[in-house]
Amino acid sequence: MDILAMHAEGRPDAPAVIDDRPGEEPRILTYKELNETANRVANSLIALGVQLGDKVITVGENAVEHFICTGAVSKMAGTSVPMNYRLKAKEMGYQIDNSDCVAIFVGPGQVDAVEKARNDTPNLRHAIAWGTDTVPEGWLRLSDLIEQGAPTQPHIPEGATGGLMLYTAGTTGNPKGAHRRAGISGSTGSTGGSFFGITPGTPHLAAGPLYHSAPYAFASAGIALGGGVVVMRRFDPEDSLRLIDKHKAAWTFMAPTLLARIANLPEDVKKRYDVSAMTSIVCAAAPCPFELKRKILDLFGPSLWEFYGASETGMNTLMSPEEHLKKPGACGKVIEGQDIKIIDDEGNECPPGMPGEIYIKAAGMIDEYYKNEEATKEAWRGDYFTVGDVGYFDEDGYLYISDRKKDMIISGGVNIYCAEIESAIHAHPKVWDVAVIGIPNEEFGEQVHAIVQPKPGEMLTEGEIIAWVSENIADYKKPRSVEFREDFPRDDAGKIRKRELREPFWADRTTRV
């Protein structure tokens, strides 16, 4: 089913995407305009030789163009690959090359980085820019694809469906492509509108970056459910209240860090805006402190929903607004039709109250980590998949997250793998060894902390390490703090005992995440 075409026929003049930035004239695309524009771009992609299943990246700050580009890729049954616009050129080059993408849509702030990366991306045939008149030699402009493409539905095989690949950070230093393949399907799929008390036809506020799996999925659902999307270029807490008030946005997804920024606004600022239209706030991506939940419930009323899930597995548990006060710290019960097992180190299923690794069986899980057979094999246990989180069920069937098995930090809802930062620091000529860990941070949940052992006779400063990392790794992944040691605690095999390093920072807390 082509959702855009359906809404273009049934509600042609209803807003599909609203980009309303302070001090600027709002940009609005109706469903008819979005459908026709996506058709034009899809037909232009086909004319350029992009085929069913081909990978097409979209990279840029949140904008109307995201929905045009990803809509076009879906219409011609390609595979959308959202990419983090905050990455440096080297990081972008890896994902462009690893994904085998043949075309890339690029926002104005990312043109230079993508151009630097092009020499290392032999499969990339078409770089397409939006929002800028000046492009490097050999590039195309999105405006030209829109002008040249036919506004009619593209011709693709009956039942063809688009794919999706989202890059997650990697335990070995390189990100992994969580890949759901494009193909032929007789199913029309589901928009998920029955969850979270969402009323179809009501506007969605897209507050988080669209390269993340949950903001991307919920914004897509906002389009599919007919209410359209109010898209924020970058999150600002007061502006989110303005947009809720002005456009009567009724539901949103926000990671706990964004909710905390709203909750911590001065009371007089919060009282300026009517937020009564906001009836469903979905929270996930990182543990949400109970006191923050209480503040959001006080501000918005019984509107806060929570789930546990991952890019690889989708949404797996659900917690309604009424359950937060009853079960503080929980992240919900398993969604009907899915299954979660808690498995100990010997492969046995854990009883209630006993922590173990979380394994999930659900519809819509990824097919593979793209071109990474080893990681794919490690994640599966029969029909069940794990992302390395550790948790337990209570006697009533509520899931609690207590730790993570993988060497990963979640800061502001963003996954950061320690190996990537350690690899960068190891390359410093004065560094002998390094361990990167996550330590508590009240705003972001965790922050990146580097513990560095200099080479004998060498002197290093915190500023030197942070500046070195920043040269090749996105700023959000760089250490926020650095300490120096003469040696590390190690096991018999010489491996650094990271749990021992983390313990003093988490000693007074009930969980280690």
ZAVEXRO-314260 format. One line per 4 residues: number of its first residue (from 1); their letters; for each residue x, y negated, z of C-alpha. Coordinates in nm, 4 decimals, decimal comma. Example, Ala and Ser with C-alpha at 12.3 -4.5 7.8 and 13.67 -1.06 7.14 Angstrom:
REM residues 2
1) as) 1,2300:0,4500:0,7800; 1,3670:0,1060:0,7140;
END
This chain:
REM residues 513
1) mdil) 0,0000:0,0000:0,0000; 0,1294:-0,3470:-0,0914; 0,0282:-0,5445:0,2177; 0,1179:-0,8804:0,0629;
5) amha) -0,0940:-0,8131:-0,2455; -0,3846:-0,7042:-0,0286; -0,3796:-1,0219:0,1815; -0,3155:-1,2397:-0,1255;
9) egrp) -0,6458:-1,1137:-0,2600; -0,8420:-1,1175:0,0639; -0,7085:-1,4357:0,2276; -0,5123:-1,6203:-0,0445;
13) dapa) -0,5063:-1,9616:0,1222; -0,4256:-1,8464:0,4760; -0,0734:-1,9371:0,5982; 0,1648:-1,6418:0,5721;
17) vidd) 0,4820:-1,8198:0,6880; 0,5141:-2,1519:0,8703; 0,8587:-2,3071:0,9196; 0,7928:-2,6087:1,1420;
21) rpge) 1,1093:-2,7731:1,2721; 1,1117:-3,0855:1,4913; 1,1463:-3,4030:1,2854; 1,0902:-3,2263:0,9519;
25) epri) 0,7884:-3,1726:0,7293; 0,6637:-2,8149:0,7891; 0,7182:-2,5630:0,5086; 0,4146:-2,3411:0,4616;
29) ltyk) 0,3647:-2,0498:0,2242; 0,0160:-1,9073:0,1871; -0,0349:-1,5356:0,1334; -0,0995:-1,5992:-0,2358;
33) elne) 0,2207:-1,8055:-0,2677; 0,4308:-1,5554:-0,0726; 0,2980:-1,2627:-0,2756; 0,3610:-1,4301:-0,6118;
37) tanr) 0,7046:-1,5568:-0,5102; 0,8090:-1,2136:-0,3833; 0,6814:-1,0612:-0,7093; 0,8931:-1,3057:-0,9104;
41) vans) 1,2077:-1,2235:-0,7135; 1,1383:-0,8485:-0,7288; 1,0976:-0,8605:-1,1062; 1,4178:-1,0633:-1,1361;
45) lial) 1,6051:-0,8064:-0,9264; 1,4802:-0,5277:-1,1529; 1,5930:-0,7287:-1,4586; 1,9370:-0,7553:-1,2972;
49) gvql) 1,9533:-0,3763:-1,2732; 1,8659:-0,3286:-0,9055; 1,6934:0,0091:-0,8754; 1,4691:0,2004:-0,6378;
53) gdkv) 1,6527:0,2663:-0,3112; 1,9409:0,0276:-0,3842; 2,0681:-0,1609:-0,0795; 2,0044:-0,5372:-0,0715;
57) itvg) 2,1328:-0,7522:0,2153; 1,9671:-1,0678:0,3477; 2,1852:-1,2936:0,5642; 2,1022:-1,6393:0,6931;
61) enav) 1,9343:-1,8235:0,9762; 1,5616:-1,7633:1,0162; 1,3737:-1,9274:0,7287; 1,0853:-1,8848:0,4849;
65) ehfi) 1,3356:-1,7274:0,2449; 1,3772:-1,4242:0,4688; 1,0187:-1,3228:0,3994; 1,0484:-1,3927:0,0282;
69) ctga) 1,3662:-1,1845:-0,0062; 1,2708:-0,8894:0,2129; 0,9219:-0,8918:0,0605; 1,0760:-0,8722:-0,2859;
73) vskm) 1,3022:-0,5820:-0,1907; 1,0034:-0,3947:-0,0485; 0,7973:-0,4572:-0,3624; 1,0600:-0,3012:-0,5876;
77) agts) 1,1187:-0,0140:-0,3380; 1,4741:-0,1112:-0,2546; 1,6373:-0,0781:0,0862; 1,6517:-0,3947:0,2964;
81) vpmn) 1,9670:-0,4477:0,5003; 1,9361:-0,7486:0,7348; 2,2803:-0,8789:0,8347; 2,3852:-1,0899:1,1313;
85) yrlk) 2,4561:-1,4442:1,0103; 2,6938:-1,5032:1,3032; 2,9521:-1,2532:1,1791; 3,2901:-1,3618:1,0469;
89) akem) 3,3934:-1,2906:0,6852; 3,5859:-0,9733:0,7740; 3,2881:-0,8325:0,9645; 3,0496:-0,9201:0,6825;
93) gyqi) 3,2833:-0,7588:0,4309; 3,2771:-0,4319:0,6216; 2,8964:-0,4145:0,6241; 2,8618:-0,5197:0,2601;
97) dnsd) 3,1087:-0,2521:0,1555; 2,9924:0,0214:0,3932; 2,6265:-0,0233:0,2957; 2,7039:0,0063:-0,0789;
101) cvai) 2,4812:-0,2961:-0,1276; 2,4463:-0,4149:-0,4879; 2,2919:-0,7561:-0,4154; 2,2953:-1,0027:-0,1285;
105) fvgp) 2,0702:-1,3011:-0,0478; 2,2677:-1,5666:0,1387; 2,1604:-1,8713:0,3383; 2,3474:-2,2029:0,3042;
109) gqvd) 2,5565:-2,1572:0,6183; 2,6894:-1,8170:0,5153; 2,7967:-1,8766:0,1531; 3,1625:-1,9414:0,2399;
113) avek) 3,1943:-1,6289:0,4578; 3,0325:-1,4042:0,1971; 3,2498:-1,5514:-0,0781; 3,5612:-1,4730:0,1287;
117) arnd) 3,4375:-1,1163:0,1737; 3,3587:-1,0493:-0,1936; 3,7080:-0,9339:-0,2899; 3,6693:-0,6332:-0,0597;
121) tpnl) 3,3186:-0,5363:-0,1751; 3,3474:-0,3629:-0,5153; 2,9843:-0,2421:-0,5257; 2,8387:-0,5905:-0,4806;
125) rhai) 2,7192:-0,7119:-0,8207; 2,4958:-1,0102:-0,7366; 2,5349:-1,2819:-0,4716; 2,2232:-1,5011:-0,4546;
129) awgt) 2,2172:-1,8229:-0,2524; 1,9269:-2,0220:-0,1143; 1,9104:-2,3716:0,0314; 2,2173:-2,5120:-0,1435;
133) dtvp) 2,2808:-2,6723:-0,4832; 2,6504:-2,5863:-0,4865; 2,7454:-2,2200:-0,5215; 3,0749:-2,0453:-0,6039;
137) egwl) 3,1433:-1,9319:-0,9570; 2,9522:-1,6193:-1,0515; 2,6772:-1,6687:-0,7933; 2,3042:-1,6897:-0,8657;
141) rlsd) 2,0443:-1,9153:-0,7056; 1,7263:-1,7819:-0,5491; 1,5369:-2,0716:-0,7072; 1,6403:-1,9447:-1,0531;
145) lieq) 1,5179:-1,5919:-0,9762; 1,1849:-1,7387:-0,8656; 1,1553:-1,9491:-1,1806; 1,2539:-1,6698:-1,4193;
149) gapt) 1,0664:-1,3717:-1,2696; 0,7117:-1,2759:-1,3625; 0,4478:-1,3351:-1,0902; 0,2855:-0,9949:-1,1505;
153) qphi) 0,3300:-0,6803:-0,9457; 0,6573:-0,5066:-1,0374; 0,6337:-0,1671:-1,2066; 0,7666:0,1040:-0,9756;
157) pega) 0,6815:0,4756:-0,9398; 0,3487:0,5425:-0,7686; 0,3959:0,6008:-0,3963; 0,7488:0,4576:-0,3920;
161) tggl) 0,8421:0,3115:-0,0545; 1,1242:0,0799:0,0452; 1,3935:0,1744:0,2947; 1,5576:-0,0088:0,5818;
165) mlyt) 1,9089:-0,0087:0,7244; 2,0032:-0,1961:1,0393; 2,3608:-0,2142:1,1586; 2,4264:-0,1313:1,5216;
169) agtt) 2,7594:-0,1777:1,6934; 2,9902:0,1230:1,6779; 3,1684:0,3167:1,9529; 3,4760:0,3504:1,7309;
173) gnpk) 3,5027:-0,0187:1,6515; 3,2962:-0,0338:1,3325; 2,9188:-0,0865:1,3157; 2,6933:0,2010:1,2085;
177) gahr) 2,4151:0,1749:0,9520; 2,0935:0,3088:1,1100; 1,9321:0,4235:0,7848; 1,5711:0,5021:0,6986;
181) ragi) 1,5768:0,6121:0,3373; 1,3575:0,4770:0,0602; 1,1540:0,7394:-0,1248; 0,8150:0,8563:-0,2447;
185) sgst) 0,5394:0,8852:0,0113; 0,1687:0,9537:0,0071; 0,1235:0,7683:0,3339; 0,0402:0,4016:0,3672;
189) gstg) 0,1907:0,3784:0,7147; 0,0659:0,1810:1,0141; 0,1103:-0,1781:1,1189; 0,0977:-0,0947:1,4893;
193) gsff) -0,1775:-0,3489:1,5556; -0,3415:-0,1306:1,8179; -0,0526:-0,1902:2,0602; -0,0091:-0,4888:2,2939;
197) gitp) -0,3697:-0,6092:2,2717; -0,2972:-0,7967:1,9485; -0,5945:-0,9301:1,7546; -0,5389:-0,8949:1,3764;
201) gtph) -0,5434:-1,2306:1,2012; -0,3778:-1,4232:1,4850; -0,0412:-1,5990:1,4308; 0,2855:-1,4439:1,5466;
205) laag) 0,5763:-1,6542:1,6781; 0,9085:-1,5198:1,5423; 1,1459:-1,6429:1,8136; 1,4428:-1,4079:1,7789;
209) plyh) 1,6878:-1,3695:1,4888; 1,5447:-1,1619:1,2041; 1,8610:-0,9537:1,1653; 1,7673:-0,7752:1,4902;
213) sapy) 1,5396:-0,4747:1,4629; 1,2601:-0,5835:1,6998; 1,2189:-0,9466:1,5801; 1,2297:-0,8164:1,2200;
217) afas) 0,9709:-0,5451:1,2905; 0,7293:-0,7707:1,4793; 0,7553:-1,0538:1,2262; 0,6790:-0,7996:0,9526;
221) agia) 0,3796:-0,6829:1,1556; 0,2657:-1,0449:1,1860; 0,2536:-1,0654:0,8057; 0,0881:-0,7234:0,7776;
225) lggg) -0,1827:-0,8033:1,0342; -0,2921:-1,1096:0,8386; -0,2186:-1,3793:1,0953; 0,1073:-1,4927:0,9449;
229) vvvm) 0,4304:-1,5915:1,1152; 0,5487:-1,9146:1,2745; 0,9253:-1,8810:1,2354; 1,1844:-2,0527:1,4526;
233) rrfd) 1,5172:-2,1260:1,2823; 1,6923:-2,0926:1,6167; 1,5345:-2,0425:1,9560; 1,4715:-2,3464:2,1724;
237) peds) 1,2596:-2,2909:2,4859; 1,0624:-2,6155:2,4779; 1,0106:-2,5950:2,1019; 0,8647:-2,2476:2,1432;
241) lrli) 0,5972:-2,3981:2,3708; 0,5342:-2,6739:2,1159; 0,4796:-2,4197:1,8397; 0,2500:-2,2058:2,0546;
245) dkhk) 0,0451:-2,5164:2,1327; 0,0390:-2,6603:1,7789; -0,0163:-2,3416:1,5785; -0,2057:-2,1401:1,8418;
249) aawt) 0,0463:-1,8578:1,8180; -0,1141:-1,5650:1,9973; 0,1677:-1,3130:2,0243; 0,5447:-1,2894:2,0131;
253) fmap) 0,8454:-1,0716:2,0824; 1,1203:-1,2080:2,3068; 1,4232:-1,0528:2,4727; 1,4508:-1,1249:2,8477;
257) tlla) 1,7119:-1,3993:2,7895; 1,4648:-1,6031:2,5829; 1,1889:-1,5549:2,8399; 1,4276:-1,6691:3,1138;
261) rian) 1,5003:-1,9919:2,9240; 1,1292:-2,0657:2,9067; 1,0714:-1,9746:3,2722; 1,3572:-2,2023:3,3819;
265) lped) 1,2252:-2,5131:3,2046; 1,1304:-2,7980:3,4395; 0,7707:-2,7752:3,5565; 0,6769:-3,1068:3,3976;
269) vkkr) 0,7988:-2,9794:3,0580; 0,5983:-2,6582:3,0855; 0,2848:-2,8548:3,1755; 0,3037:-3,0664:2,8573;
273) ydvs) 0,1876:-2,7801:2,6375; -0,1288:-2,5749:2,6121; -0,0103:-2,2130:2,5881; -0,3482:-2,0504:2,6458;
277) amts) -0,3481:-1,9078:2,2909; -0,0502:-1,6849:2,3779; -0,2116:-1,3617:2,4964; 0,0543:-1,0976:2,4141;
281) ivca) 0,4260:-1,1347:2,4881; 0,6303:-0,8260:2,4049; 0,9612:-0,7841:2,5864; 1,2426:-0,5342:2,5233;
285) aapc) 1,6082:-0,5068:2,4102; 1,7479:-0,5287:2,7662; 1,6322:-0,4746:3,1257; 1,3864:-0,7457:3,2341;
289) pfel) 1,4286:-0,8476:3,6000; 1,1139:-0,8183:3,8092; 1,1281:-1,1806:3,9255; 1,1391:-1,2956:3,5626;
293) krki) 0,8333:-1,0834:3,4864; 0,6527:-1,2490:3,7743; 0,7402:-1,5985:3,6451; 0,6165:-1,5167:3,2934;
297) ldlf) 0,2931:-1,3700:3,4272; 0,2427:-1,6870:3,6345; 0,2996:-1,9083:3,3290; 0,1115:-1,7171:3,0604;
301) gpsl) -0,1285:-1,5009:3,2597; -0,1603:-1,1210:3,2114; 0,0134:-1,1222:2,8747; 0,3512:-0,9510:2,9269;
305) wefy) 0,4050:-0,6122:2,7629; 0,7273:-0,4143:2,7719; 0,8636:-0,1181:2,5806; 1,1735:0,0960:2,5638;
309) gase) 1,3175:0,1776:2,2236; 1,6088:0,1281:1,9867; 1,6850:0,0427:1,6254; 1,7290:0,4151:1,5657;
313) tgmn) 1,4106:0,5384:1,7331; 1,1570:0,2565:1,7180; 0,9277:0,1958:2,0151; 0,9004:0,4886:2,2581;
317) tlms) 0,7396:0,3754:2,5850; 0,4820:0,1115:2,6650; 0,4058:-0,0887:2,9781; 0,0932:-0,3043:3,0012;
321) peeh) 0,0672:-0,6358:3,1901; -0,1309:-0,4684:3,4676; 0,1441:-0,2138:3,5362; 0,4351:-0,4501:3,6084;
325) lkkp) 0,3361:-0,5240:3,9670; 0,2535:-0,1588:4,0306; 0,5808:-0,0204:3,8967; 0,8620:-0,2781:3,9334;
329) gacg) 1,1699:-0,1782:3,7357; 0,9937:0,0686:3,5071; 0,9728:0,0276:3,1296; 0,6516:0,2179:3,0725;
333) kvie) 0,5111:0,5596:2,9893; 0,5820:0,7591:2,6756; 0,3619:0,6563:2,3825; 0,1052:0,9165:2,2824;
337) gqdi) 0,2332:1,1451:2,0082; 0,5980:1,1008:2,1103; 0,8152:1,2874:2,3572; 1,1128:1,2023:2,5782;
341) kiid) 1,3337:1,4503:2,7579; 1,5873:1,3680:3,0280; 1,8854:1,6018:2,9837; 2,1765:1,6594:3,2242;
345) degn) 2,5392:1,7261:3,1261; 2,4746:2,1014:3,1105; 2,1836:2,0604:2,8692; 1,9093:2,1210:3,1259;
349) ecpp) 1,5940:1,9100:3,1497; 1,6003:1,6923:3,4633; 1,3153:1,6886:3,7168; 1,1482:1,3578:3,8163;
353) gmpg) 1,3850:1,1262:3,9997; 1,7028:1,2791:3,8572; 1,8901:1,0649:3,6001; 2,0106:1,2126:3,2733;
357) eiyi) 2,0611:1,1201:2,9097; 1,7431:1,0095:2,7321; 1,6475:1,2131:2,4221; 1,3577:1,1001:2,2027;
361) kaag) 1,1298:1,2694:1,9514; 0,9162:1,0215:1,7580; 0,7809:0,9358:1,4175; 0,9809:0,6762:1,2284;
365) mide) 1,3257:0,7623:1,3601; 1,6251:0,7063:1,1353; 1,7354:0,9695:0,8877; 2,1062:0,9165:0,9512;
369) yykn) 2,3895:0,6883:1,0385; 2,4842:0,5964:0,6849; 2,8010:0,7708:0,5655; 2,8785:0,8749:0,9231;
373) eeat) 2,8077:1,2461:0,9530; 2,9889:1,2835:1,2837; 2,7896:1,0119:1,4609; 2,4654:1,1463:1,3132;
377) keaw) 2,5412:1,4976:1,4365; 2,6363:1,3761:1,7856; 2,3085:1,1869:1,8267; 2,0748:1,4786:1,7531;
381) rgdy) 1,9830:1,7706:1,9790; 1,7396:1,9715:1,7678; 1,4482:1,7366:1,6914; 1,5507:1,4920:1,9647;
385) ftvg) 1,7721:1,1844:1,9253; 1,9747:0,9839:2,1789; 2,1358:0,6407:2,1731; 2,3244:0,7206:2,4940;
389) dvgy) 2,0997:0,5576:2,7538; 2,0676:0,7180:3,0980; 1,7408:0,7129:3,2904; 1,4806:0,9110:3,4814;
393) fded) 1,1060:0,9630:3,5136; 0,9219:0,9091:3,8394; 0,6462:1,1421:3,9572; 0,3861:0,9377:3,7676;
397) gyly) 0,5658:0,9632:3,4331; 0,7151:0,6126:3,4211; 1,0602:0,5784:3,2639; 1,3413:0,3887:3,4372;
401) isdr) 1,6747:0,2954:3,2736; 1,9643:0,3280:3,5174; 2,2871:0,3370:3,3159; 2,4272:0,4077:2,9711;
405) kkdm) 2,6522:0,6875:2,8613; 2,8051:0,5011:2,5692; 3,0677:0,2346:2,6181; 2,8326:-0,0501:2,5379;
409) iisg) 2,7335:-0,3909:2,6723; 2,3912:-0,5489:2,6204; 2,4220:-0,9275:2,6446; 2,1124:-1,1342:2,5767;
413) gvni) 1,9487:-0,8318:2,4142; 2,2409:-0,7810:2,1724; 2,4365:-0,4540:2,1636; 2,8139:-0,5039:2,1892;
417) ycae) 3,0449:-0,2034:2,1816; 3,3616:-0,2338:2,3876; 3,5773:-0,0448:2,1365; 3,5454:-0,3229:1,8789;
421) iesa) 3,6716:-0,5900:2,1176; 3,9416:-0,3628:2,2606; 4,0689:-0,2940:1,9091; 4,0998:-0,6674:1,8426;
425) ihah) 4,2813:-0,7356:2,1705; 4,5151:-0,4392:2,1240; 4,6399:-0,6026:1,8035; 4,7802:-0,8972:2,0027;
429) pkvw) 5,1619:-0,8651:2,0034; 5,1876:-0,9307:2,3789; 4,9227:-0,6764:2,4888; 5,0173:-0,3309:2,6187;
433) dvav) 4,6676:-0,2019:2,7060; 4,3151:-0,3312:2,7568; 3,9764:-0,2298:2,8925; 3,6565:-0,4177:2,8101;
437) igip) 3,3568:-0,3775:3,0416; 3,0187:-0,5379:3,1005; 2,9732:-0,7323:3,4228; 2,6538:-0,8919:3,5613;
441) neef) 2,5358:-1,2248:3,4216; 2,2186:-1,3851:3,5516; 2,1172:-1,5388:3,2172; 2,2259:-1,2709:2,9698;
445) geqv) 2,2052:-0,9569:3,1852; 2,5660:-0,8649:3,1108; 2,8707:-1,0493:2,9845; 3,1863:-0,9263:2,8148;
449) haiv) 3,4810:-0,9036:3,0549; 3,8308:-0,8061:2,9346; 4,0958:-0,6586:3,1630; 4,4367:-0,6902:2,9980;
453) qpkp) 4,7737:-0,5319:3,0757; 5,0481:-0,7452:2,9141; 5,3648:-0,5877:2,7790; 5,6532:-0,5914:3,0297;
457) geml) 5,7995:-0,9387:3,0589; 5,5196:-1,1077:2,8639; 5,2855:-1,3781:2,9927; 4,9308:-1,4298:2,8659;
461) tege) 4,6417:-1,6622:2,9488; 4,2671:-1,6182:2,9315; 4,2486:-1,8841:2,6606; 4,5019:-1,7018:2,4428;
465) iiaw) 4,3030:-1,3770:2,4526; 3,9664:-1,5412:2,3807; 4,1113:-1,7475:2,0932; 4,2774:-1,4358:1,9445;
469) vsen) 3,9506:-1,2390:1,9489; 3,7566:-1,5304:1,7993; 3,9643:-1,5266:1,4809; 3,8055:-1,2085:1,3438;
473) iady) 3,5076:-1,1249:1,5632; 3,1778:-1,3110:1,5984; 3,1729:-1,5518:1,8910; 2,8882:-1,3748:2,0722;
477) kkpr) 3,1136:-1,0676:2,1114; 3,4218:-1,2443:2,2503; 3,5086:-1,2069:2,6214; 3,3559:-1,4650:2,8539;
481) svef) 3,6160:-1,3839:3,1169; 3,9600:-1,2204:3,1227; 4,1718:-1,0813:3,4046; 4,5245:-0,9425:3,3969;
485) redf) 4,6624:-0,6291:3,5648; 4,9954:-0,4512:3,5770; 4,8273:-0,1108:3,5282; 4,4921:0,0698:3,5168;
489) prdd) 4,3372:0,3555:3,7145; 4,3597:0,6621:3,4882; 4,2443:1,0241:3,4828; 4,4741:1,3241:3,4366;
493) agki) 4,4620:1,2789:3,0587; 4,5718:0,9164:3,0892; 4,2296:0,7739:3,0008; 4,1289:0,4507:3,1769;
497) rkre) 3,8605:0,5114:3,4409; 3,6221:0,2372:3,3338; 3,3545:0,3293:3,5849; 3,6049:0,2520:3,8604;
501) lrep) 3,6752:-0,0879:3,6995; 3,3036:-0,1673:3,6732; 3,2073:-0,0558:4,0234; 3,3094:-0,3691:4,2207;
505) fwad) 3,1026:-0,5910:3,9905; 2,7870:-0,3749:4,0214; 2,8280:-0,2462:4,3787; 2,5311:-0,4333:4,5273;
509) rttr) 2,2885:-0,3474:4,2441; 2,0471:-0,0576:4,1999; 2,1396:-0,0023:3,8339; 2,4598:-0,0270:3,6332;
513) v) 2,3028:-0,2156:3,3397;
END
